Amino acid sequence: MIANSSHPSMPSSELMASIKQQVQSAIAEDVGSGDLTAQLVPSTQTAKASIIARETAVICGIDWVNACFSEIDPNVKIDWLVEEGAEIKAEQVLCEISGLARSILTAERCALNFLQTLSATATQTRHYVKAIAGTKSQILDTRKTIPNLRWAQKYAVTVGGGGNQRLALYDGVLIKENHIAAAGSIAAILKQALALNSNKSIQIEVENLSQLAQALQAGASSILLDNFSIDQLRAAVELNQASDGQAVLEASGGIGLENVREIALTGVDRISIGAITKNLQAVDLSMRFHG
């Protein structure tokens, strides 16, 4: 399912369950049998702290931050000064935190790790969405995500204004070159896919205009155009229109901010980009104690 808004395609109950599992796993990895350094701070000492942005970004991951602190100490209080999906500036204060100093120190790194990573995905996505503004195309993610953060990153893509490709292998059919080779032909593999009656999306990847023509003739309704040049993309859109525009066309491969608008202007419906979830530089955030 493709998500088109600032909310994930996954049901909220499933997303919240995923957040809990991810946070518990991250804390177990980081804290283990206990935070040795935090024990240097008196157990009853309270503190106030702020999370501050060091660069411009799109903020994503508030629920993960809340869950990290709550998992360590439900009594820690967080007052957010920004909303999920907000575009923030360098030196902007994102939230104020108060509670036991030990609790705040122990939860700090896990909370920032989630917030920095998911904000990076949302920020990258927003750049691409803005780059194609005014065209008919939509920016999509791929399955090229950080292990165990699939749902989190796909959510972050929607916060950035993009859409979700299939969530996982069970969530849709994507027929690629080796599948076609094993089945013998494009027509044969599409027939087999339809026979599954899975009620899931069926997409086929093609590598040239000849394969595109075969896919259209076989009745494909969703086609991924792999590493097509600009001229090939234009020709693909024309070929699809000549077939009554029966298929949704998605461009993929070799796409960056420098050429994404030109690709969108060819008339393709979707543009999927692995870089928004795999080629990330964490947003620079920090937490500072204050009086």
C-alpha positions as CSV (number, residue, x, y, z in Angstrom):
1,M,0.0,0.0,0.0
2,I,1.2,3.5,-0.8
3,A,1.0,6.0,1.9
4,N,0.3,9.6,0.7
5,S,0.1,11.6,3.8
6,S,2.1,12.4,6.9
7,H,1.0,9.1,8.5
8,P,2.4,5.7,7.9
9,S,0.6,3.1,5.9
10,M,0.8,0.6,8.8
11,P,-2.1,0.6,11.3
12,S,-1.2,2.8,14.2
13,S,-1.5,-0.1,16.7
14,E,1.1,-2.0,14.8
15,L,3.4,1.0,14.5
16,M,3.2,1.7,18.3
17,A,4.0,-2.0,19.0
18,S,7.0,-1.7,16.7
19,I,8.2,1.4,18.5
20,K,8.0,-0.4,21.9
21,Q,10.0,-3.3,20.5
22,Q,12.6,-1.1,18.9
23,V,13.1,1.0,22.0
24,Q,13.3,-2.0,24.4
25,S,15.9,-3.6,22.1
26,A,17.9,-0.4,21.8
27,I,17.9,0.1,25.6
28,A,18.8,-3.5,26.2
29,E,21.7,-3.1,23.8
30,D,23.0,0.1,25.4
31,V,22.2,-0.2,29.1
32,G,22.5,-4.0,29.6
33,S,22.9,-4.8,33.2
34,G,23.1,-1.1,34.2
35,D,24.4,2.4,33.4
36,L,27.7,2.4,35.3
37,T,28.5,6.1,34.7
38,A,25.1,7.3,35.8
39,Q,25.7,5.8,39.2
40,L,28.2,8.6,39.8
41,V,25.3,10.9,40.1
42,P,23.3,11.0,43.4
43,S,20.2,8.8,43.0
44,T,17.8,11.6,44.2
45,Q,19.3,14.4,42.1
46,T,16.9,16.0,39.7
47,A,17.8,17.9,36.5
48,K,16.5,19.8,33.6
49,A,17.7,19.4,30.0
50,S,17.0,20.4,26.5
51,I,17.4,18.7,23.1
52,I,18.9,21.3,20.7
53,A,19.2,21.1,16.9
54,R,22.6,22.0,15.5
55,E,21.4,22.2,11.8
56,T,18.3,22.7,9.8
57,A,16.2,19.5,9.5
58,V,12.7,17.9,9.5
59,I,12.0,16.5,12.9
60,C,10.8,12.9,13.1
61,G,10.8,10.4,15.9
62,I,9.1,12.1,18.8
63,D,7.2,9.0,19.8
64,W,10.5,7.1,19.9
65,V,12.1,9.7,22.2
66,N,9.1,9.6,24.5
67,A,9.2,5.8,24.6
68,C,13.0,5.8,25.4
69,F,12.6,8.0,28.5
70,S,9.4,6.3,29.6
71,E,11.0,2.9,29.4
72,I,13.8,4.1,31.7
73,D,11.6,6.2,34.0
74,P,7.9,6.9,33.5
75,N,8.2,9.9,35.7
76,V,10.5,11.8,33.4
77,K,8.6,14.7,31.9
78,I,9.1,15.9,28.3
79,D,7.6,19.2,26.9
80,W,7.9,19.3,23.1
81,L,8.2,22.7,21.6
82,V,8.0,21.5,18.0
83,E,5.6,19.1,16.2
84,E,6.4,16.0,14.2
85,G,7.3,16.9,10.7
86,A,8.3,20.5,11.6
87,E,11.1,22.1,9.7
88,I,13.5,23.4,12.4
89,K,16.6,25.7,12.3
90,A,20.0,25.4,13.8
91,E,20.2,26.2,17.5
92,Q,16.4,25.7,17.9
93,V,15.3,24.0,21.2
94,L,13.1,21.0,20.4
95,C,12.0,20.0,23.9
96,E,12.5,20.5,27.6
97,I,13.1,17.4,29.8
98,S,12.9,17.2,33.6
99,G,13.2,14.4,36.1
100,L,15.8,12.3,37.9
101,A,19.3,13.1,36.5
102,R,20.3,9.4,36.3
103,S,17.2,8.6,34.3
104,I,17.8,11.4,31.8
105,L,21.4,10.5,31.3
106,T,20.7,6.8,30.8
107,A,18.0,7.4,28.2
108,E,19.8,10.2,26.4
109,R,21.8,8.2,23.7
110,C,19.0,5.8,22.7
111,A,16.6,8.7,22.4
112,L,18.9,10.9,20.3
113,N,19.9,7.9,18.1
114,F,16.3,7.4,17.1
115,L,15.6,11.1,16.7
116,Q,18.8,11.8,14.6
117,T,18.2,8.8,12.3
118,L,14.5,9.2,11.6
119,S,14.9,13.0,11.2
120,A,17.6,12.3,8.6
121,T,15.2,10.1,6.6
122,A,12.4,12.7,6.9
123,T,14.8,15.5,5.9
124,Q,16.2,13.7,2.9
125,T,12.7,12.8,1.8
126,R,11.5,16.4,2.1
127,H,14.3,17.6,-0.1
128,Y,13.2,15.2,-2.9
129,V,9.5,16.1,-2.4
130,K,10.3,19.8,-2.8
131,A,12.5,19.1,-5.8
132,I,9.6,17.6,-7.8
133,A,6.9,20.0,-6.6
134,G,4.3,20.8,-9.2
135,T,4.8,17.6,-11.1
136,K,2.5,14.5,-11.1
137,S,5.2,12.3,-9.6
138,Q,5.4,11.0,-6.1
139,I,8.6,10.1,-4.1
140,L,8.7,6.6,-2.7
141,D,11.0,4.6,-0.5
142,T,12.3,1.1,-1.1
143,R,13.2,-1.9,1.1
144,K,16.8,-0.6,1.4
145,T,16.4,0.3,5.1
146,I,18.5,-0.1,8.2
147,P,18.0,-3.6,9.6
148,N,15.3,-3.7,12.3
149,L,14.2,-0.1,11.5
150,R,12.0,-0.9,8.5
151,W,8.7,0.4,9.9
152,A,10.4,3.4,11.6
153,Q,12.1,4.6,8.4
154,K,9.0,4.0,6.3
155,Y,7.1,6.1,8.8
156,A,9.8,8.8,8.6
157,V,9.4,8.9,4.8
158,T,5.8,9.7,5.1
159,V,6.6,12.4,7.7
160,G,8.9,13.9,5.0
161,G,6.0,13.9,2.5
162,G,6.9,10.8,0.5
163,G,5.1,7.5,0.1
164,N,5.8,3.9,0.9
165,Q,6.6,1.2,-1.6
166,R,5.7,-2.3,-0.3
167,L,6.6,-2.7,3.3
168,A,8.2,-6.1,3.0
169,L,8.3,-9.2,0.8
170,Y,5.0,-10.4,2.2
171,D,3.4,-7.0,1.4
172,G,3.4,-7.2,-2.4
173,V,4.7,-8.9,-5.5
174,L,7.7,-7.3,-7.3
175,I,8.8,-9.4,-10.3
176,K,12.5,-8.8,-11.2
177,E,14.9,-10.1,-13.8
178,N,15.7,-13.4,-12.2
179,H,12.0,-14.2,-11.6
180,I,11.3,-13.6,-15.3
181,A,14.2,-15.8,-16.3
182,A,13.0,-18.6,-14.0
183,A,9.5,-18.4,-15.4
184,G,10.5,-18.2,-19.0
185,S,8.8,-14.9,-20.1
186,I,7.2,-11.8,-18.9
187,A,3.8,-13.0,-19.9
188,A,4.3,-16.3,-18.0
189,I,5.4,-14.7,-14.8
190,L,2.6,-12.2,-14.8
191,K,0.1,-15.0,-15.3
192,Q,1.5,-16.8,-12.3
193,A,1.4,-13.7,-10.2
194,L,-2.2,-13.1,-10.9
195,A,-3.0,-16.7,-10.1
196,L,-1.8,-16.2,-6.6
197,N,-5.0,-14.2,-5.8
198,S,-3.0,-12.6,-3.0
199,N,-5.0,-9.3,-3.1
200,K,-1.6,-7.6,-3.0
201,S,0.0,-5.2,-5.5
202,I,1.8,-6.8,-8.5
203,Q,4.6,-4.9,-10.0
204,I,7.1,-6.0,-12.7
205,E,10.5,-4.5,-13.3
206,V,11.6,-3.9,-16.9
207,E,15.0,-2.9,-18.2
208,N,14.2,-1.6,-21.7
209,L,11.4,-0.5,-23.9
210,S,11.0,-4.0,-25.5
211,Q,10.3,-5.5,-22.1
212,L,8.0,-2.6,-21.3
213,A,5.9,-3.4,-24.4
214,Q,5.8,-7.1,-23.4
215,A,4.6,-6.2,-19.9
216,L,1.9,-3.9,-21.2
217,Q,0.7,-6.5,-23.7
218,A,0.5,-9.0,-20.9
219,G,-1.7,-6.6,-18.9
220,A,0.7,-5.3,-16.3
221,S,-0.8,-2.6,-14.1
222,S,2.3,-1.5,-12.3
223,I,5.7,-1.3,-13.9
224,L,9.1,-0.3,-12.5
225,L,11.5,1.2,-15.1
226,D,15.0,0.2,-14.0
227,N,17.8,2.6,-14.8
228,F,16.0,4.2,-17.8
229,S,17.6,7.3,-19.3
230,I,15.6,10.5,-19.6
231,D,14.8,9.8,-23.3
232,Q,13.8,6.2,-22.4
233,L,11.5,7.4,-19.7
234,R,9.8,9.8,-22.0
235,A,9.4,7.0,-24.6
236,A,8.0,4.7,-21.9
237,V,5.4,7.3,-20.9
238,E,4.4,7.7,-24.5
239,L,4.2,3.9,-25.0
240,N,2.0,3.5,-21.9
241,Q,-0.3,6.3,-23.0
242,A,-0.7,4.5,-26.4
243,S,-1.9,1.6,-24.3
244,D,-4.6,3.8,-22.8
245,G,-2.3,4.6,-19.8
246,Q,-3.1,1.2,-18.3
247,A,0.0,1.0,-16.0
248,V,1.4,3.0,-13.2
249,L,5.0,3.8,-14.2
250,E,7.7,4.0,-11.5
251,A,11.3,5.2,-12.2
252,S,14.1,3.7,-10.2
253,G,17.9,3.6,-10.2
254,G,20.5,6.3,-10.7
255,I,18.3,9.0,-9.1
256,G,19.6,11.9,-7.0
257,L,18.6,15.5,-6.2
258,E,20.5,16.7,-9.2
259,N,18.2,14.8,-11.7
260,V,15.0,13.9,-9.9
261,R,13.0,16.9,-11.2
262,E,14.0,16.1,-14.8
263,I,12.9,12.5,-14.2
264,A,9.6,13.7,-12.7
265,L,9.0,15.9,-15.8
266,T,9.0,12.9,-18.1
267,G,5.6,12.1,-16.8
268,V,6.3,9.0,-14.6
269,D,3.9,8.4,-11.8
270,R,6.3,7.4,-9.1
271,I,10.0,7.7,-8.3
272,S,11.5,5.3,-5.8
273,I,14.8,6.2,-4.1
274,G,16.8,4.0,-1.9
275,A,19.1,6.8,-0.7
276,I,16.4,8.3,1.5
277,T,16.7,5.3,3.8
278,K,20.2,3.9,3.3
279,N,22.5,6.8,2.5
280,L,22.0,8.8,5.6
281,Q,23.9,11.3,7.7
282,A,22.3,11.6,11.1
283,V,20.9,15.0,11.9
284,D,23.2,16.9,14.4
285,L,21.3,17.1,17.7
286,S,22.5,17.3,21.3
287,M,21.1,17.3,24.8
288,R,22.3,19.9,27.3
289,F,21.6,20.1,31.1
290,H,20.7,23.5,32.5
291,G,19.5,24.9,35.7
